[in-house]
Amino acid sequence: MPIRQRFDTLLLDESDLEGLAFNTPIPFYDVGVSCGNPMEIENVYPFYMMMPDEVLGINDTFCTRATGESMIGVGIMPGDLLVMEKVAEYYSHDIVLAYIDGEGLLKTYYVDENGDQWLVAANPKYPAIKLDGSRRVYFKGRLKHHFRQPPRQSMQSIVESINEAKAKMKQHVVISEAFRSLVTKPECAEKVVTRLHELSDGKQKPRDMMMPMRAAMEAGALRRPTWAEYMSEFGCNRTSKTSLSDYTDPTKNKFEDDPQFWVMVDEFLRLIAR
């Protein structure tokens, strides 16, 4: 029996996919396709996800996610992952992603005995929509399968968080020339100063902010900065001129009783030894 016959019911769960290889990338539009009122998704940039060939079939496919409750009568719940296939022809009773004046929604396509065309919800609370030519309508795809998945953070928010973190890391790597000259090995300047930022980021107390600086000095990776050099890299909101002078003074044993200080010293020794 061909494996595709396992998928006749549309709804797939983990047992249906057991043993299958997720080996084919398809576009994933991580926004909700409304099962109730139309919403715009046409210009959303797709991510890509891997799916088994046995699920996809021969037509071009893409994925999106359902919202709303108008299709619960056919088992499509809010949050379900929808696998849509692009086909040349649509038939009565197909569940389709239809665009009405540029806005997409999921409904059952139906042709009645008079030849009139409708988009019909599977929930009596939502009225049927007659396709009478008064609005621009076209079909984007036909539902092939849907997956019941637990709630999860959207791909869009994950990517935005990662991009924000990358931008912050990139800012750290942009080292001021005044501070770069303090690193004893110029070829290690980027590694040393980036690590200084990482170790002091989010710290509030002058002691905590200055410990990485002093550890780098102890390791011989960094010369003692002046206030102007420190300001050029870290800014005035980090600590005071007095704190900088006090905590980076090599004649004062501010950190020698702190085991974490010596861990940092060893780390900076390794950075400049590479």
N, C-alpha and C positions, 0 to 999 in steps of 0.2 A: 504494500500500500504506500503510495507516495506520501512523504511527510507533510506536504502542504494540506492534505485532507484533515490534519489535526486542527487547522485554523478556521474551519468553516463557521464557528460560532462568533467570530469577531473578537470577543474578549479573551485576552491572553493573560496567563499568570506565570509565575516562576516555573511551575512544573512543565508548561508547554515549551519553555525555552531551555530546559535542562539538556545538557549535552551538545547544544548548538554553538557554533563559533560566531562571535560578534566580529565580523571581518569586513563589513562594508560601511563606509561613511555616508551618511545622508544629512541634508540640512535640517537643523532644528531651530524653529522660531520660538524662543522661550518667552512667549506672551500668551495670555489666555485668549482662546477663540471663543467668543460668546455663544453659549447655547440659548441665550435669551435675547437680549437686545444686541444690535450690531455694534461692533467696535473695530477700530482701524488697526490692521496689522500689516498692511500691504508693503510698507516701506521699512519694516524691521530688518535689521542685519542678522543673518542666520549664524548660529554656531554649528558645529558638526558633532554627530554622535554615531557610534558604531551599532549596527544591527545585523542579525543573521540573514543570509541570502534566502533561507527558507521562508522567512517572514515577509520579505520585500517583494518577491515575485519578479515579473519581467518589466513592469512599468516603472517610470521614474517616480520616486517617492520622497516625501518630506515629513517631518514631525512637528507637531505643535501641542498645546495643552488646552484642555477644556475648562471653561468656567460656566457658572450659571447652572440652572436646574431644569431647563426646558427639555432636555433629552433623557431625563432619568427613566422615562417609561421604556426606553430600549436599553437601559443599563449603563448609559454613559453618565458618569458622575463628575462633579467638579474636581479638577486635579488630574483626571485621567490623561495619559499620554496618547495622542492620536497619531496614527500612521496613515497618512493620506497618499493616494496614488493618483497620478495624472493620467487621464484616459481620454480617448478621442470622442467617445459617446457616453451619454448619461441616460439611465433608464428610470422609469417610475419605481419608487421605493428605495432608490439609492440614497444613502446618507452623504450629503455633500457639504463642502465648504464653499459657500456662495458669497459673492461680493455684490452688495447693493449700493450703488453710487460710491464705490470705493471702500466700503466697510464690510468686513468679513464676519460671517456667522455660520454655525453648523445647524443644519436642518435636514429633514427628509424631503427629497424631491418627489412630487406626486403629480401624475397627469390623470385628470378625472375623465368621466365618460363623454364629456363634451369637448375634450381636447384641451381644456384649460390647465395651465401649469401652476403649481403651488409649492411653497416651502412651508412644511408643517412641523410643528413642535411635537414632542412626545410627552407633553404635560398640558392638561386642559387649561391651565392658567394663562397660557401664551396663545394668542390668536394666530391662525394661519395667514400667510402672506401670499396674495395672488400676484403672479408675474404677468401683469397686463400691459407691459410696454411703457408705462408711465415713468419708470426709473431704469437706469442703466444697470443691467444684471449680467454677471458671467460667473461660471463655476471654475474654481481653482483646483479642486481635486475631489475624489471620492474616498470615503472612509474605508480603509482596508482592515485595520485592526485597532484596538485600543487596549492599553495596559492600565491595570489598577495599581497605583504606586502610593506609598506613604507620603505625607507632606514633606517637602524639601525646599531648601533655599534656592531661589531662582538662579539660573546660570548668569543672568545679567548682573545680579547683585554680587555674585562671586567674582566675576571678571572685573567689575568696578572696584571692588575691594583690593584685588590683586594689583590692578593698574595704579591705584592710589599708593599702595605700598611700594611699587616699583618706582613711581615718581619721587617718593620720599627718599628712597635709596639712591636714586640718581642725583638728587640734590646734595646728598652727603658726599658723593664722589667728586662733585665740582669743588675742588679745593682752591682756596685763595692762594695767590702766589706768595703773599707775605707769610702764610702759615706753612706752605709747602717747603719753603727754604729752611724751616726748623728741623725737618726730618733729616737725620744724619746720613741716611742712604737715599738719595733722590729717587732711585728706581723703586723704592719701597714706599714712597710718599702716599700713593693712593691707598694701599692696604693699611698703612698705619693710621692715617687720618680717618678713613672710613670706619675703622674699628674703634677709634676714639669716640666718634659720633654714636656708634651703636651702644657702647658701654655707658655713655653718659646720658643717652636719650631718655627723657621722662623723669630723670632724677630732679629732686627739688632742693635738697640740702647742698650747700657748697662743698662739704666734705665728700659727699657721694659723687658730685659732678667733677671734682678735682682729682679723685683717686686714679682714674684711668690716665690722666695727664701726668701725674707724678710717677705712676708705674712705667709709662713709656720713657720718662726721663731716667728712672732707675735702671731700665734695661738698655739704656744707651741708644734708644730709637729716636729720641726727641730732645732737642735743646730747650732750655727754659724759655717760655714765651714772654714777651713784653705785653703790656695791656693792649697796645695797638694791634699787635699780631693776633692776640687772642680774640679781640673784637672783630678782626677781619674775617675770622672763620666761624665763631660761635655767636657773636652778637651780644649786645648789652643786657639782654633779658636773661642770660644764663646765670651770672653771678656778679659780684662786685670786684672792683679793682683791689680792694683790701684782701678779699678772700683769695683771689688769684695769687697775689704776692705771698700771702701767708702759707697756703697749701702747696705751693710749688717751690717753696724755699728749701733747698737741699740740706740746709743746716738744721732744720727742724724735723724731728721724727714724728710726723703726723700719722703715718699709716703702718709703721713697722710691726705693730702688735696685731694687725688685721690679716688673717690668713688669706682672705680674698685678694688683698693687695699683692701678695706674692704669686698668686695664681695669674693675675694680670701681668705681672713682670715677666713670668715665664712665657706667656702668650706673645708679648711684644718681642721677646728674645727670639722666639720661633719665627715671627713675621719677618724680621730683618736678617734671619739666617738663611732664608730660602733663596 
